[in-house]
């Protein structure tokens, strides 16, 4: 999976993709315990794909690079929420 295609996804799509990859990894690990894997290298590619998705989500959380559908990173949203709370309390 190319990282450029992942960067074009929205946050919800990335979270859904991560869930699907984790589920597939779990299933492959279960089959590996029974020694029935057709392609053992698929485990490595799944782990790497999960890491790519996690990296993109982490970059957005840290404000390094924003995800497509969000004009503002999560950090900026938290700061804006704090300002709103302070204004309401005054």
HELIX and SHEET records of a PDB file:
HELIX    1   1 UNK A    3  UNK A    7  1                                   5    
HELIX    2   2 UNK A   11  UNK A   33  1                                  23    
HELIX    3   3 UNK A   41  UNK A   62  1                                  22    
HELIX    4   4 UNK A   74  UNK A   89  1                                  16    
END                                                                             
